[in-house]
Amino acid sequence: TAEGSAFMRAEYTMITGATGGLGGAFVRLAAKSGENLILTGRYEGKLRLIKEKALAENAGIDVRIFACDLAEESERSAMMKKIAEEGWKIGRLVNVAGADIQKSFEEYTQEKISFQCRVNFEAAVALCRFALERRTEELEILNISSVSGLCPMPYFAVYSAMKGALTSFSASLREEMKGKGVKVTAVLPGAMPTRADVRAQIEGQGVWGKLAAKSPAFVAECSLKAVKKNRRKIIPGFWNKVMNIILKI
């Protein structure tokens, strides 16, 4: 049966931050394509709902969920150990999970600095290394960075720095993996109207904010097309590309 074949097929698409707006868009596209899924997020209840919906709408796929705080090395290690023990192979890794805390740097605690660095950079790098160990014959890696990694933003100092680091890491890894069946693409989106506070920020930017903002579905579709072509990095949306050119000038 189709359901049986899914369980026999050990290849999975792994998506972090699956309970968020962009992560959810990747889940829907992958499930629609008939891909088996490994999904992570911090909240078990939200993951269960996403799993039930994906299974109800897409016959013949397998969905595995892990409630995991990726900033905690012990929780990451436990998840990786379980995946390895089950023999699941990773055909695509989509590192979406992140935290975009907006505040003055002098208001940060030492704990918040560690959290931001770990979830936005360390966790993504650790999972890239794990995916290389567990990869199928061909592997696609999508690291969701940000345009703020190109343009350091006040009040997003740590976030901008970590996203810049993730973009740089992705480009380096892509070069190392040439000829080894591994594609690596960094995605640098602008604002996406995923939460009430983000929508308010976009509205506050006026016309430019509305022009530059792109939906999670749009960003996810662009990202999947880009990694198929093994693009080094992409900036989804015409106006975000224009902004990048102006900043360079």
C-alpha positions, 0 to 999 in steps of 0.5 A, spaced: 500 500 500 502 507 499 502 507 506 506 501 507 511 504 502 512 510 506 514 507 512 519 502 508 522 508 505 527 511 510 528 518 506 525 524 510 525 532 509 527 535 516 524 541 518 526 545 524 521 551 526 515 547 523 510 550 528 512 557 525 509 561 519 515 559 514 516 552 517 509 551 516 509 553 509 515 548 508 511 543 511 505 544 506 509 544 500 513 537 502 507 533 504 504 535 498 510 532 494 509 526 498 515 527 502 516 523 509 517 528 514 521 529 521 518 536 524 521 539 530 518 545 534 518 547 542 511 545 543 508 538 542 501 540 542 502 544 536 506 539 532 501 534 533 496 538 530 501 539 524 502 532 524 495 530 524 493 535 518 499 533 514 497 526 514 489 527 513 491 531 507 496 527 504 496 519 503 502 515 504 507 519 507 510 518 514 510 524 519 515 524 525 515 529 530 520 532 536 518 537 541 525 540 542 528 546 544 534 547 539 538 552 543 539 546 548 545 541 546 542 535 550 535 536 547 538 536 540 543 530 542 537 526 544 533 528 538 539 526 533 540 519 537 533 517 536 533 519 528 540 515 528 537 509 532 531 509 527 535 509 521 532 514 518 536 518 512 535 525 511 534 527 503 533 535 505 534 539 511 530 546 512 533 550 518 528 555 519 528 555 527 530 562 529 529 567 534 528 575 532 528 578 539 528 586 538 531 590 544 537 594 545 543 590 546 545 593 553 538 590 555 540 583 554 542 578 559 548 573 558 542 568 558 539 571 552 546 572 548 547 565 549 540 563 547 540 567 540 547 565 538 545 558 539 538 558 536 540 562 530 547 559 529 549 553 533 543 549 532 543 550 524 550 548 524 549 542 528 544 540 524 547 541 518 553 536 520 548 531 523 544 531 516 551 530 512 552 524 517 545 521 515 544 523 508 541 520 502 545 519 496 543 526 495 542 532 500 539 539 500 540 544 505 536 550 506 539 555 511 534 560 513 538 567 514 535 574 513 537 580 509 539 583 516 545 579 516 547 583 510 545 590 513 546 590 520 540 593 524 540 597 531 536 593 536 537 587 532 545 586 533 545 579 535 540 577 530 543 580 525 550 578 527 548 570 527 544 571 520 550 574 517 554 568 520 549 563 517 550 566 510 557 565 510 557 558 513 552 556 508 557 559 502 563 555 505 559 549 506 557 549 499 564 550 496 566 544 501 560 539 498 561 540 491 561 534 487 559 530 493 551 530 492 550 536 497 547 542 495 547 548 500 543 554 499 542 560 504 535 564 504 535 571 506 528 573 506 525 580 508 519 581 513 514 576 513 507 577 516 507 571 520 506 574 527 502 580 529 508 584 532 511 583 525 505 585 521 505 592 525 512 593 524 511 592 516 505 597 517 509 602 520 514 602 514 509 604 510 509 603 502 516 600 502 514 595 508 508 593 504 512 592 497 518 588 501 514 584 505 513 577 502 508 571 504 511 565 507 508 561 502 512 565 497 519 564 500 518 557 501 517 556 494 522 560 492 527 557 496 525 550 494 527 552 487 533 555 489 536 549 492 534 545 486 539 549 482 544 549 488 544 557 488 549 560 493 544 565 496 537 568 494 533 574 496 526 573 495 522 578 492 524 584 487 524 590 492 528 586 497 533 585 491 533 592 490 534 594 497 540 590 497 543 593 491 542 600 494 545 598 500 551 596 496 552 602 492 
